[in-house]
């Protein structure tokens, strides 16, 4: 039985990393061209690595070949729950350098009402207000963020979706900027530790499906390189969980209608 399980894992890695690298990039997105400008919205420093690595590597690659114009990453807090906010801000920048997101395209907020808190949700109106200027300044056309479960059930994660939805829903109809499309990352708590096997699971059926980003082996290694840029968060258990996380291998997105 152990041998068969090992063989299954090897086959999964081959399929996920060799047969399908980048095969599903931007699947489900329409009207993607050189004027496309995307924004990844996270809640804490390290979210971008532990949960959104396949998306970041995919978008960075597409930008390099001229498929989209811009990629921004916005983190809503410094993650200062344990007084490590300044350290985590530095780690955030170093990790995003690994993904090719340069200074001037990565932003970390520190609003008094958007502080790292495991028990409290953030006000969507505050999030929307903080994001508005960036979305207009950079003419953002697509926003990616957590879904309502927020992968781990963290209320700050789910608040990111509520805030982005609030912003999109109030987007001026007469604005010269087109209304951004909003996508939420599919939380799969039951399969979050399946690693590369997750790339082989069928998609959930939804009325409005979005892109699927599948990591290649090179992309996975990039994610690990970014992960070690967050030493303040890398306790042994967290590191081991990260190594086998589905979210280092595949990100499945659903479009949110608001």
VOSE-561266 format. One record per residue: x, z, y of N, C-alpha, C, O in turn. Coordinates in steps of 0.001 Angstrom, whole numbers, plus 524288, in hexadecimal, padded with zeros to 5 digits. Example, Ala and Ser with C-alpha at 12.3 -4.5 7.8 and 13.67 -1.06 7.14 Angstrom:
<recs>
8338681E787E9C68300C81E787EE6C8339081E787F31C8379C821117F309/8323281BA87F7368356681BE47FBDC8326481EBE8001E8346181F6780472/
</recs>
This chain:
<recs>
8033F800007FB468000080000800008036480000804F0802407FD32808AC/807988032D804F280B04803688097D80D937FE2280A7380E257FC7380EEB/80F217FB838062F8119B7F664806B880DDA7F267808FD80F617EF3C80C45/808F87F2838074B8051C7EECB8094C803EE7EFCC80F06803297EC1F81207/803CA7F4C08108E802EA7F60D81611807767F42B81969806B37F23E81DC0/80C377F4C181757810D17F2F681A33810B47ED0A81AD8811FC7EB0481F03/80F2A7EA46816B780ECE7E497816F880ABD7E2E381AF180B8F7DF2981DDE/806487E5AE81B06802257E47381EC1804177E51082454802EB7E1D5827B2/807137E93A82550809257EA2182A8A80CEC7E5D082C1780CC87E3EF83084/810487E43C8287C814057E01182995811327DAFD82AE38129C7D84B82E9D/80D2B7D9AD827C980A337D4EA828CB807807D52A82E178073B7D146830E7/805807D9CB82F6E802DF7DA6983478806A37D982838F68054D7D6F583CCF/80B587DB9D8387580F457DAE983C868109D7D52383D2B811197D32B84188/811367D272838B48127A7CCE0838EA80E2F7C9DB83BAC80F437C69883F09/8094E7CAF083A41804EC7C82483C9B804677C95784260803837C5D68458B/804F77CE58843BF8043C7CFED84930808AB7CE2484CB1807D37CCCD8513C/80D727CE2184A8D812047CD3784DDA814227C7A984DAD816B47C5F18515B/813187C4DA8497A815567BFAE848DD811397BB6F84935811CF7B7B284C2C/80D0D7BBFF8462C809137B7E2845F8805F37B7A284B008047B7B36084CAF/804E17BC2784D7B801437BC3D851D6803987BDF28570E8009F7BF9F85A72/808AA7BDA1857E880A937BF6185CFD808487BC2F8616F808927B76286170/806007BEE786537803D37BC7C869ED7FF887B889868D57FE0F7B59386C52/7FD767B86E863FD7F98C7B47E862BB7F4577B58D865597F13A7B1F386603/7F3537BA5A866D67EE487BB9F869217EEBC7BD2B86EE07EB0E7BF5F8710C/7F3217BC128715B7F3AA7BD48876D87EF5B7BA9C879FB7EE8D7B5E1879A0/7EC9D7BDC987D117E8997BBEC8809C7E4057B94487DDD7E1017B67A8805B/7E37B7BA1B878C77DEE17B819876177DA097BAA6878687D9CE7BF6D878EC/7D6317B780879CB7D15F7B9A187BEC7D1287B998881D17CCF17BA4488408/7D58E7B8D5884777D57A7B87888A257D4997B2D388BC37D6D17AF3C88975/7D1647B21188FAE7D06A7ACCA891987D2B67AC3A8970D7D3AD7B015899C1/7D38D7A768898967D57E7A62989DD17DA8E7A90289F0F7DB577AAD78A370/7DE017A95E89B2A7E3157ABC989C157E6DA7A79E89DE77E7F07A3E289B13/7E8D37A83E8A2907EC677A4598A4AF7F0A47A6E98A7D87F1747ABA38A782/7F3547A3D38AAE57F7BE7A5DE8ADCA7F61F7A9708B23D7F9737AC078B48D/7F11C7A9A68B37F7EF617AD288B7A57ED627B2528B57F7EB737B5928B878/7EDD27B3268B0537EBDE7B7F28ADF87EF797BC838AF507F43D7BC188AEDD/7ED237C0E78B0FA7F0187C5908B2647ED9B7CA438AFBE7E9177CB948B0BD/7F0A37CCC68AC577EE867D0EE8A90F7F07F7D6458AAC17F4BF7D6C88ACF2/7ED517DA3F8A9B17EEB67DFA38AAE47ED8A7E2FC8A61D7E9217E3038A433/7F1707E5CA8A42F7F0B27E99389FFF7F0277EEF18A2747F3A27F0B58A544/7EBCC7F18A8A1657EAA87F6A58A3B07EB2B7FAE089F8F7E8727FAC289B99/7EEB37FEAD8A07B7EF85802FD89CDA7EE7A8082E89F9A7ED93808548A453/7EE9B80C6689C9C7ED7A8118A89ECD7F25D814D689F987F2C7817AC8A375/7F6188147B89BEE7FACD817BC89C1F7FFAF8148289B007FF618109989838/804298161089D1A809078139489B8A809C281443895A18092F818988939E/80AF681039892F880BB680F8288D4D8070C80CD288AB78079680AB78866D/8026480CDB88D487FDE5809F388B297FF4A8043C88A707FDDB801D18868A/8021C8021688E40803607FC8288E1D806787FB13889388060C7F6B288746/809907FEBE8873F80CCA7FDB6882A6809F87FF0987D9D809CE7FBD887A05/807BE803B487D4F805628058A878718005E8029F877087FEFD802528726F/7FD9F8007887AE97F88E7FE1B879D17F8387F84D87B1F7F52B7F580878AE/7FB3E7F66C87EE17FA737F121880DD7FF277ED818801E7FF6B7E9678829C/802D37EEEF87CC68078C7EBC887C24806807E61787AB0808CF7E2A087D17/803187E4F2876D58022B7DF6E87587800207DC4487A228016C7D7AC87ABA/7FCEF7DEBF87D5F7FADA7DC0D881F97FF257DAFB885F47FF727D6B588824/802717DED7886E2806A27DE2188AB680A847D9F7888FB80C277D6BD88C26/80C007D9FC8840480FAD7D6048823880D347D09E8826180FD17CCC7883A1/808317D04F8811D805767CB48881478051B7C939886D6806697C4B5887D7/8035A7CC7E88A72802B97CAC488FD6807F47C95689250808527C58F89543/80BFA7CC5E89118811227CB3289337813137C5E8891458155E7C2E38943B/812217C4CF88C42813C17BFC888A18810BA7BB4E88CA7813037B75788E21/80BA37BBF588D2A808697B7D688F7880A057B6D38952080A117B25B896E5/80B577BAFE897F180D177BA5B89D608122A7B73F89D91812D37B3EB8A0F8/815C17B84C899F481AC87B596899E681A227AFB88993281D177ACA689B6C/816457AE2B8961A815877A89089515811A47A620898E1810057A1A78982C/810237A90F89CEA80CD77A6E58A100807107A6F289FD98040F7A4378A26E/8056A7AA0D89BF67FFDD7AA1E89A927FC857AD5189E387F7E27AC3589EDA/7FED17B1588A0AD7FC0E7B47F8A4887FFCC7B5978A9078048B7B50B8A878/7FDA67B71F8AD6C800DE7B7A68B218803337BD118B2B1807A97BD918B468/8004D7C1228B152802277C6618B27D800327CA4D8AE7E7FC027C99E8AC3B/8034B7CE7B8AD9F801D97D2D28AA2F803397D7DD8AD02807C37D8C68AE50/7FF4D7DB278ADF3800157E0378B0697FE9D7E4878AC8E7FB397E3C78A93A/8012A7E9068AD037FFB77EDA88A9FE7FEC87F2148ADD6802207F33C8B118/7FA3D7F48B8AD737F8DE7F8E58B0E37F7A27FDA98AD787F4537FD698A9FD/7FA57801FB8AE847F95D806E78ABCC7F6BC80A998AFA67F89280B428B40B/7F27B80CFA8AE047EF3E810098B19A7F151815808B2BA7EF798180A8B65E/7F5198175D8AFB47F73A81C988B0AE7FCFF81CBF8AF447FF08819308ACC0/7FF97820EC8B0EC80512821AF8AF94805B78249A8AA7080A1A825508A89A/80155826568A80F801B0829578A3398042C82EA48A40F80782830508A107/802838314B8A839805278361B8A9E5802BF83B128A7A58038583F478A9D7/7FFDB83AB68A3567FD3383F488A12D800FF843B989FE27FF9E8484F8A052/805B98425F89E50809AA8465789CE780E20846848A0D2812648485E89F98/80D268449A8A5808111A844CA8A98F81570840D18A8F5819A3841708AB39/8147483CA48A5DC81871838AF8A4DD817558338F8A7B78196C82F778A64C/81418833CD8ABA98126B82F0C8AE4B816DE82BAC8B045816D4826EF8AF74/81AB782E028B2DD81F0682AF28B4FC822488286C8B0AF82412823FE8B13D/8230A82B458AC68825F4829208A7F7822F28249C8A58C825368208D8A451/81DE08254B8A4DE81AB6821448A25A81A3E81C648A5B6819C9818118A3A9/81A5A81D0B8AADC81A618187A8AE5181F3E8152B8AD6581EF08105F8AD38/823AC817B48ACD082881814D98ABBC82836812268A66A829D280DA58A5E5/82631814D68A283825BB8129589D498221980DDB89D4B8231B809FA89AA3/81DEB80E348A04381A2B809EC8A0CC81CE8804F88A2B381C2D800C38A07F/82008805808A6C5822D2801048A8D6826BE7FECE8A4FC827357FA0D8A474/82991802348A24E82D7F8006F89E9182B027FDA0899F082D187F9B98980E/826877FF9C89817823DB7FD10893BA821DB7F7B28954B8224B7F3F989248/81FAD7F743899F881D967F23A89BA5821E47EE4189CBE820F27E98C89C6F/8268E7F00D89E0082B007EC7889E6F82BF57E9C08993582D467E52189912/82B4B7EC9F894E982C047EA6188FB5828217E5F188ECE829717E1FF88C63/823617E69C890BE81F547E29C8901F81FC77DE3B8942881CCB7DA77893FC/8236C7DEB4897B5824197DAA589BA8820937DB3C8A05A81FF97D78E8A364/81E307DFDE8A10781AE07E0DC8A59B81E477E3678A9C181FA47E7FF8A956/81F9F7E0758ADAF823737E22D8B184821017E5988B5C681C3E7E5D98B665/824787E8358B8AC822C77EB478BD2681FE37E7B88C0F3821887E34E8C1EE/81B9A7E9A98C30E8184E7E6758C660813A17E44D8C37180FF57E2468C5CA/813CC7E4C18BE4680F627E32A8BB0580D927E7A58B78280A607E6E08B400/80F9C7EC448B87980DF47F0ED8B59F80CE87F5428B99880FF47F6138BD39/8089B7F7FB8B8DC806D57FBD28BCAC80501800B78B9CD80262800608B5C9/80667805348BBE0804A480A268B9A38025680D6E8BE12804EC80E668C202/7FD7880F1F8BD637FAA8811E88C1757FB4A817CF8C0D17FCBC819B98BCA5/7FA3181A978C4F97FA8E820518C4D07F65E822B08C84E7F774826118CB8D/7F188820D68C7927ED27822CC8CAB17EBBF828528C8E97EBD4829628C438/7EA7382BE48CC8C7E92E831488CAFE7E48D831B28C73E7E4208357E8C452/7E11282DC58C7507DC9682DE58C3BF7DD7582AAF8BECA7D9D9829D98BBB9/7E244828EA8BE0C7E397825EE8B9597E8608285B8B6BE7EC4F825C08B5D1/7E7EE82D5B8B59B7EC3F8302A8B3297EB63830A38AD437E6F9831458AB75/7EF9D830528AA547EF81830A58A4A07EC93835868A2DA7EE07839E78A435/7E86E834B689FCF7E5268391389E157E2758379A898FF7DF9D833BB898CF/7E35183AA2894E07E1388395088FBD7DB6C83A8088F277D904838DD88B53/7D92883D4B892D77D3B183EE8892457D00E83CB4896677CB4B83D09895D3/7D23283A7589A947CEE3838B389EE47CF1E832C989F877D3498306A89F2E/7CA92830748A0777CA4E82AE38A1B17CB6A82A228A77D7CA8582DA18AAAA/7CD5B825918A8C97CE5F824408AE407C9A18217B8B0997C69A81EF88ADD4/7C90E821FB8B5A87C4BA81F958B8797C594819A68B8C47C979817E38BAF8/7C1F58168D8B68E7C293810D58B6C07C2FC80EB88BC4F7C5BD80AE28BD3B/7C050811258BFF97C06F80F468C55E7C5E080FDB8C7BC7C79980C828CABA/7C8958141C8C6657CDE8814EB8C8577D192810CC8C6127D4CC80E928C8DA/7D10A80FCF8C0FA7D44980BD58BE6B7D361806828C0E27D712803B08C220/7CE608052B8C1957CD0D800188C3DF7CF6B7FF838C9507D1717FB5E8CAAD/7CF288039F8CC5C7D142803698D1AF7D732802C28D19E7D95E7FFD78D4C5/7D9CD805798CE087DF80805218CDAE7E1447FFBA8CBD17E56F7FDDF8CD55/7DE257FD448C8997DF917F8268C6767DE457F3A78CA1E7E0B77EF858C9E5/7DA777F4768CD707D8447F0218D07A7DC677ED138D3827DC827E8458D357/7DFC57EFDC8D63F7E3997ED1E8D9817E7667E9E78D6427E8E37E59C8D7D5/7E8FF7EBF48D1B47EC947E90C8CE537E9FA7E4338CC157EC5C7E0088CBCE/7E5157E4C68CA7B7E2407E05C8C83C7E1987DC0A8CC427E20D7D76F8CAF6/7E0867DD7A8D11C7DFF17D98E8D5387E5367D75B8D6E67E5C27D2A38D7A9/7E9117DAC48D7787EE317D9058D94A7F09C7D5048D59F7F2FD7D1358D758/7EFF67D5ED8D0807F2647D27A8CCA37EE857CEA58CA3A7EFCE7CBE68C67E/7E9CD7CE778CC5C7E5C77CAC18CA917E5237CAF58C49B7E53B7C6F08C1F6/7E47D7CFA98C2977E4247D07E8BCEC7DF4A7CDD08BABC7DB037CE558BCDE/7E0007CAF98B6817DBA57C82A8B40D7DA007CA8D8AED17D5B17C9878ACF2/7DD707CDC08AC6E7DC3E7D0168A7597DE6E7D59C8A7217E2F87D6808A873/7DB2A7D9598A56F7DCD47DEC98A4D97DC5E7E05A89F1D7D84D7DF8F89CAD/7E0897E29289CFF7E0927E4BC897BA7E11C7EAAB898197E4497EC9E89B23/7DE047ED94895027DE857F3418950A7DC477F58188FFC7DAFB7F29088C69/7DBCE7FAA988FA87D9A37FD4A88B157D3D17FC1C88A7C7D14A7FA4688E24/7D1BC7FD2E885DA7CC0F7FD0D885257C9D88027D885FD7CCA480607887A9/7C4D78032D884D77C23B80824885E37C44780CB2882B47C3C58113188452/7C69C80B9887E247C8E380FC987AF67CE74810F687CA97D05C8155087BEA/7D10980D2787EEB7D65080DFC880DC7DA5780F0087CA37DE30811B987D94/7D98480CD8877FD7DD0680D268737C7DD56812A98713D7DC758136B86C92/7DE938167E8747E7DF4F81BDD872A57DAD881F7E874337DAD282415872C4/7D71C81D74877187D2EA820C48790B7D455823A187E107D151826E187FEC/7D8DE82277880427DA9882509885157D7008235F889907D64B81EB288A71/7D4B78271E88C6B7D10D825AC890997D38D82289894FF7D0E381F748978C/7D89A82343895EE7DB3A82023899EF7DB6D81A6D898577DAEE816FA89BA7/7DC2581961893487DC4D813FD891607D70D811498924D7D6D280D028947C/7D2E2813D78909B7CDB281179891357CC2F81103896F57C92480D9389865/7CE468146F89A3A7CD328141F89FD67CF6E80F228A2327CD4F80D0F8A5FC/7D3B680D3589FF47D605808638A1F77D223803EA8A18E7D19C800CE8A530/7CF698039389D247CB747FF8389C877C703800488A06A7C5447FC8C8A2E4/7C52F8051A8A0F27C0D8806268A48E7C251804A88AA1E7BF1F8027C8ACFB/7C727805D28ABA87C8DC804868B0F27C96A7FEAE8B1C87C7EC7FCA68B5E0/7CB907FBF88ADE97CC227F6468AE5A7C6C97F3A78AE857C5F37EFF88B17E/7C32D7F5958AB4E7BDE47F3648AB477BB317F44E8B0847B85E7F0EF8B277/7BC1C7F8EE8B2C57B9E07FA1A8B7E57BBE57F6448BC007B8EB7F45F8BF44/7C0F07F5288BBD07C3417F1838BF8D7C0FD7EC0E8BEDB7BF577E99A8C2A6/7C0E77EA288BA0F7BF037E4DE8B90B7B94C7E4528BA8F7B7B57E0538BCB6/7B6347E85B8B96E7B0917E8168BA8C7AF637E7E08C05F7AB447E5FB8C1F7/7B3037E9D48C38B7B2237E9DD8C9367B5577E5A38CBF77B5D27E5AB8D0C0/7B7817E2098C8F37BABC7DDF08CB3C7B7617DA8B8CECD7B34E7D89F8CD1F/7B9007D9C58D3A97B5C47D6BE8D7517B4C87D1308D5647B8737CE568D425/7AFE77CFB48D52A7AE7E7CA828D34F7B0B47C64B8D6D87B21B7C20F8D50C/7B1017C7768DBDB7B2C97C3938DFAA7B8B27C36C8E0457BAC37C0708E36C/7BB707C6B08DD347C1167C7028DDC17C3B77C1DE8DC357C1D97BF0B8D8CB/7C8117C0BF8DECA7CB277BC268DD597CDA37BCE18D7FE7CEAF7B9158D53B/7CE947C1C88D68C7D0A17C2FB8D15D7CC4B7C2A28CD5C7C8037C49E8CE46/7CD4E7C0298C8F67C94B7BFFE8C4F27C8FD7C5428C22F7CCD97C8198C1C9/7C4627C6788C0537C37B7CB808BDCB7C6C77CBEA8B8D47C66D7C87B8B57B/7C9FE7D0098B83C7CD537D0698B39E7CA217D1168AE9D7C5FD7D3898AEA0/7CC1A7CEE68AA697C9E67CFF28A5477CC4B7D5068A3457D0D87D62C8A451/7C9347D8098A0657CAE37DD2C89E8D7CAD17DD4A8989A7C6EC7DBDF89629/7CF337DF00896437CFA97DF568909F7D1367E4DE88F047D47C7E75389189/7CED77E6CC88ACC7CFEB7EC0E888DB7D28B7EBBF883807D0F87E8A88802B/7D6877EEF3882B77D96C7EF0987DCA7D6377F1AD8798D7D4287F5F587A50/7D5D17EF1A8751B7D2BD7F111870BC7D55A7F5CD86E447D9A07F55F86C1B/7D2C67FA5D86E937D4AB7FF0E86BEE7D32F7FEDB8662F7CEAB7FDDA864DC/7D6EB7FFCA862D47D5F47FFE685D347D832804F285AEF7DC38804C68584E/7D5B38097185BE17D7E780E7185A1C7D90480EA8854457DCDD81108852A3/7D5B480C378511D7D65180C9384B6F7DB0C8098F849767DCFC80AA684533/7DCEB805D184C797E1418028684AA37E5ED802AF84E5A7E92D7FF2584E51/7E642806C68518D7EA43806CD855A17EFD28076B853887F38E8066C85664/7F0778090B84E927F5AD809BC84C6E7F6EF805B6848337FA3F806B4844DB/7F464801478484C7F54F7FD478444E7F9D27F9A5845927FB357F65584260/7FC1A7FA3284A19800997F6F984B737FF6C7F12F84B137FB5C7EF7384CF9/802EA7EE19848A4802347E86D848637FD6D7E6CC845447FB7E7E272845F6/7FB747EA31841D17F6B37E8E583EEA7F2217E7F5842947EE8E7E4FF84151/7F23B7EA788471F7EDE67E9FA84AD37ED2E7E46084CA07E8D57E2C584DE7/7F17B7E15A84CBD7F1257DBF184E867EE0D7D88C84AC47EC6B7D44084C2F/7ED377DA6A845FC7EA7E7D7508420B7E4BD7D8AE841977E1CB7D5F383EF3/7E31E7DCE2844267DDA87DE80843CB7DA2B7DAD1846EB7DBCB7D8D184AFB/7D5637D9E78450E7D1D97D678847F67D0277D8E684D1A7CFF67DDAC84DA6/7CEF27D598850CD7CD0D7D772855D97C7857D982855597C4827D7B88520E/7C6377DD448589F7C0DC7DF1C858E77BD7C7DAE885B6F7BF357D82385EF7/7B8BC7DA7F8599A7B5267D6A985BD37B2BD7D8CC860D17B0467DCED860CF/7B37B7D5F38650E7B13A7D77E86A0C7AEBF7D2B886C8D7AFFF7CE4186B46/7AB337D3CE870277A8AF7CF7F872E47AC7F7CCDA876A17ABEC7C839877CB/7B0677CFC5878867B4257CD9687C357B9A27CF2987A9E7BB847D35387C1E/7BC347CBD8877947C1737CD1A875CA7C5867CB0D879957C4A07C75087C79/7C9F57CD938797B7CE3B7CC2087CE37D30A7CAB3879C87D2B77C9A787519/7D7897CAA787C627DC557C900879CB7DE397CCED875BF7DCD97D188875EA/7E15E7CB0C872267E4217CE4986E5D7E9EE7CD3286F1D7EB977C8B086EF5/7ED017D14686FED7F29B7D0B3870877F5477D30586BC27F4F77D7BD86AE3/7F7E07CFD1868AE7FA917D184863F28006D7D14D864DE802807CD468667D/803147D599863D9808B37D5E5864C480BC27D32B8607380A507D36685BDF/80FE57D0A9861EF813C77CEC885E2F817937D34485D238173B7D76285F98/81B2D7D2728597D81F117D67B8586D822607D78585D47823C17DBFD85E65/823A07D360860218269B7D3FF864F6823987D740868EB825D57DA9386B92/81E7E7D6488694D81B337D94C86CDF81B1A7DF1486B5B81B4D7E28086EBA/81ACB7E01E8664781AB67E5888645E81FC87E852865CB81FB57ECD686772/8241A7E5AB86529829287E7F086692829647E90486C7082B847ECFE86E1D/827317E56F86F8E826DD7E65487536823C17EB408765D825417EE56879BC/81F627EC058739181C2C7F0B48744D81F3E7F5A58730181ED27F98D875C6/822517F57F86ED4825787FA0C86D648299D7FB288718982AB97FFAD872BF/82BE07F705873B082FB47F7B2877E382D357FA4287CA882F9A7FD8387F44/828617F8BD87DBD825907FB238821B8240E800C3880DA82418804208844A/822BD801C487BF78210C806FA87A688254F80B1287B698242E80F6187D38/82A28809B587A3B82E5E80D8287AE882FB480E64880AC832E1811C5881F2/82D4A80B608841F82DE480C56889B482A59810C688B9082A60812288902B/8274A81302887EF823D78176C8892D8259081C48886308227581E758833A/82A6A81E0D886DD82C4F82274883BC8294482786884948290882ACD88112/826F0828328892E8240882D0588A2B81F2B82D70886BD81D00831AF88618/81D748290888489818B7828F18815E819D98282287B8D8163D8280987860/81ECB8279087A298201D82609874D38219582AAA871688260182B0E86F8E/81DDC82E278709581E928320486C7881E5F82F318673F81C6182AD3866EE/8206A831A486326820F782F0A85E1C81BC782CE485C2081B818286C85A5F/817AB8300F85C668129382E5A85A628109C829A885D7580EA7825E485B32/81123829E48629980F568258F865DA812728209B864B18104981C508649F/817818213B863C981AC981CB0862A38193D81A3085D74818DA8156A85D0D/8185C81D728597E816E381B668545A8118E818C08548F810C0814AF8521E/80DEA81B118577C808C9818A2858178094A8136F85AF0806A680FA1859A4/80CB98135485ED880D8180E81861B880FA980A2585E5380E268059E85EED/8132980B7885AC9815898078C857668117F804AE854178120F8000685308/80D6280782852728097C8051284F078045280412851D9800488036D84F51/80468803F0856F47FF9C8031D859F27FDD77FD6B859CB801047F9DC85A65/7F8CF7FC94858FE7F6A17F74C8593D7F75D7F4E485EA57F7AD7F01F85F31/7F7A17F83C862A47F7C17F64C868007FD247F4438699D7FDBF7F23486DEA/801067F4D18663A805FC7F22286722805E97ECB5864B7809687E98C865AB/801E57EBA186191801927E6A985EC07FD2B7E323860917FDC47DE5E860B2/7F8C87E56D861F67F4527E21F8635D7F0F77E4DD8677C7EFED7E98C86729/7EF567E1D486B527EB807E38786F367E6E17DFC686F007E7827DB1086FB8/7E23D7E1E486E037DD6F7DEC286DE77DA2E7E044872AE7D9537E4E1873BD/7D8677DC57875807D5BC7DD3C87A737D01B7DB4087A417CEF87D73D877DB/7CCA67DE1F87CCE7C7347DC7B87D7A7C5FA7DC25883467C74F7DFAC88641/7C3757D7F2884DF7C2137D76C88A547BD9A7DB0E88BAE7B9D37DB8A888BF/7BE117DD9B8902D7BA207E15F892027B6D77DECD896387B8E47DCD389A18/7B1C77DEDA8956F7AE2F7DCBF899567AC1E7E11C89CAD7A9F67E4E789AA7/7ACBD7E0A58A1D07AAF37E4C98A55C7A7487E27E8A9797A5597E5568ACD5/
</recs>
